[in-house]
């Protein structure tokens, strides 16, 4: 899952301070949307249940991670050149794990699950009373598709010659993450969704480090 939140080398157009301000503004905006919508949607849990949060966060996080790793290593890497692969891995290395966890785990989940998905569910309540499985599928589907689409511009940051497989992987991989994060959100709240997203990056990180060392992308 390509990331756009951290600048690549030789790109000084946006300072770290400006990026931090932008991320803060995003969190405030979508945090406010979620604060409005979440209490009005009956099927979104409001209680802080540690057992449920860990249960759904960890289980869905592992499933999400395994599925995405299979898609990456058994589909994407078989469809691109070694040059493409090295560019992608260099991109991940330059971002760093901390940025991936903080941005993807927190900012993106506040945006797409807490803000957008809850707002869609609130709107769907006017058509589905009470909310049905169809409404849930629509909300998870729309928020996951939007989540995947915002990652598409990052492909041109990653590769000098983007391949169609990169677009397929980015769309399917991010929809996959969105589905499990959205499901966890409905089962145990936003913290479960955050764990799903963070775990995806944490489980992948050591594998990437080994691959990067193998190709001498890290010291």
C-alpha positions in Angstrom: 0.0 0.0 0.0 1.8 3.0 -1.3 1.9 6.1 1.1 1.8 9.8 0.2 2.2 11.3 3.6 6.0 11.8 3.7 7.9 13.6 1.1 10.4 11.8 -1.1 14.1 12.9 -1.2 14.8 16.1 -3.3 11.2 17.3 -2.7 11.3 20.3 -0.4 8.1 22.0 -1.6 6.3 21.1 1.6 8.0 21.6 4.9 7.6 19.2 7.9 5.8 22.0 9.7 3.3 22.6 6.9 2.7 18.8 6.6 2.1 18.6 10.4 -0.4 21.5 10.2 -2.2 19.9 7.3 -2.5 16.5 9.1 -3.8 18.3 12.2 -6.4 20.1 10.1 -7.5 16.8 8.6 -7.8 15.2 12.0 -9.8 18.1 13.4 -12.1 18.2 10.3 -12.9 14.5 10.1 -12.8 14.2 13.9 -15.6 16.7 14.1 -17.6 14.9 11.4 -17.3 11.7 13.3 -18.1 13.4 16.6 -21.4 14.5 15.0 -22.2 11.2 13.2 -21.0 8.4 15.5 -23.4 9.1 18.4 -26.3 9.2 15.9 -25.5 5.7 14.5 -26.9 3.0 16.7 -24.7 0.2 15.3 -21.4 1.9 16.1 -20.2 0.9 19.6 -19.4 3.9 21.9 -18.1 2.0 24.9 -14.3 1.4 25.4 -14.2 -2.4 25.7 -10.5 -3.4 25.8 -11.3 -7.1 25.1 -13.3 -6.4 22.0 -10.9 -3.8 20.8 -8.0 -6.2 21.0 -10.0 -9.2 19.8 -11.2 -7.6 16.6 -8.1 -5.4 16.1 -5.7 -8.2 16.3 -7.7 -10.9 14.5 -8.7 -8.7 11.6 -5.3 -7.1 11.6 -3.5 -10.4 11.0 -6.0 -11.5 8.3 -5.7 -8.1 6.7 -1.9 -8.3 6.7 -1.7 -11.8 5.4 -4.0 -11.0 2.5 -2.1 -7.9 1.5 1.2 -9.6 1.7 0.0 -12.4 -0.6 -1.3 -9.8 -3.0 2.0 -7.9 -2.9 4.5 -10.8 -3.1 2.5 -13.2 -5.3 0.8 -10.8 -7.6 2.5 -7.4 -7.8 6.1 -8.6 -7.7 5.4 -11.2 -10.4 4.0 -8.4 -12.6 6.7 -5.8 -12.4 10.4 -5.5 -13.1 13.2 -5.6 -10.6 13.7 -1.9 -11.1 10.1 -1.2 -10.2 10.4 -3.4 -7.1 13.5 -1.6 -5.9 11.8 1.8 -6.5 8.9 0.7 -4.4 11.0 -0.7 -1.6 13.1 2.5 -1.6 9.9 4.5 -1.2 8.9 2.5 1.8 12.3 2.8 3.3 12.3 6.6 2.9 9.0 6.9 4.6 10.0 5.0 7.7 7.8 2.9 10.0 7.0 5.7 12.4 5.4 7.8 9.7 3.5 4.9 8.4 2.1 4.0 11.8 1.2 7.6 12.8 -0.3 8.7 9.5 -1.9 5.4 8.3 -2.9 4.1 11.7 -4.3 7.3 13.1 -4.9 10.1 10.5 -6.3 7.8 7.8 -8.6 5.9 10.3 -9.9 9.2 11.7 -10.6 10.3 8.1 -12.1 7.2 6.5 -13.7 5.2 9.3 -14.5 7.7 12.1 -15.4 10.6 9.7 -16.5 9.3 6.3 -17.9 5.9 7.1 -19.8 7.0 10.1 -21.2 10.0 8.1 -22.3 7.6 5.3 -24.1 5.4 7.9 -25.8 8.4 9.3 -27.1 9.4 5.9 -28.2 5.8 5.1 -30.3 5.8 8.2 -32.8 8.0 6.3 -33.2 5.2 3.7 -32.7 2.1 5.9 -34.6 2.1 9.2 -33.1 0.3 11.0 -29.7 0.0 9.3 -29.5 -3.3 7.4 -26.5 -5.4 6.3 -27.0 -3.8 2.9 -26.4 -0.4 4.4 -23.3 -1.6 6.2 -21.9 -3.1 3.0 -22.6 0.2 1.2 -20.9 2.3 3.9 -17.8 0.0 4.2 -17.7 -0.3 0.4 -17.8 3.5 -0.3 -15.3 4.4 2.4 -12.9 1.6 1.3 -13.1 2.7 -2.4 -12.5 6.3 -1.5 -9.6 5.1 0.7 -8.1 3.3 -2.2 -8.5 6.1 -4.7 -6.6 8.7 -2.5 -3.6 6.4 -2.7 -3.5 6.3 -6.5 -1.5 9.5 -7.0 1.3 8.1 -4.9 2.1 5.5 -7.6 3.8 8.2 -9.8 5.8 9.2 -6.7 7.0 5.7 -6.3 7.7 4.5 -9.9 9.2 6.4 -12.9 7.3 4.0 -15.2 4.1 2.9 -13.4 2.7 -0.4 -14.5 -1.0 -1.4 -14.6 -0.3 -4.0 -11.9 0.6 -1.2 -9.5 -2.8 0.4 -9.9 -4.5 -2.9 -9.5 -2.6 -3.7 -6.3 -3.1 -0.2 -4.9 -6.9 -0.4 -5.5 -7.4 -4.0 -4.3 -4.9 -3.8 -1.4 -6.4 -0.6 0.0 -10.0 -1.8 -0.4 -8.9 -5.0 1.5 -7.5 -2.9 4.3 -10.6 -0.7 4.3 -13.0 -3.6 4.6 -11.3 -5.1 7.7 -10.7 -1.7 9.3 -14.4 -0.8 8.6 -15.6 -4.2 10.0 -13.5 -3.7 13.1 -14.8 -0.2 13.5 -18.4 -1.5 13.6 -17.5 -4.4 16.0 -15.4 -2.5 18.6 -15.0 1.1 17.6 -12.3 3.3 16.1 -9.5 2.0 18.3 -10.0 -1.5 16.8 -9.8 0.0 13.3 -6.6 1.8 14.2 -5.0 -1.5 15.5 -5.9 -3.2 12.3 -4.2 -0.6 10.3 -1.1 -0.3 12.5 -0.7 -4.1 12.7 -0.7 -4.3 8.9 2.4 -2.1 8.8 4.1 -3.6 11.9 3.8 -7.2 10.5 5.0 -6.2 7.1 7.9 -4.1 8.4 10.4 -6.8 9.4 9.8 -8.6 6.1 10.5 -5.5 4.2 13.7 -4.8 6.2 15.0 -8.2 5.3 14.2 -7.7 1.7 15.8 -4.2 1.7 19.0 -5.5 3.3 19.1 -8.2 0.7 19.0 -5.6 -2.0 21.3 -3.2 -0.1 18.6 -0.5 0.2 19.5 0.0 3.9 22.8 0.3 5.7 
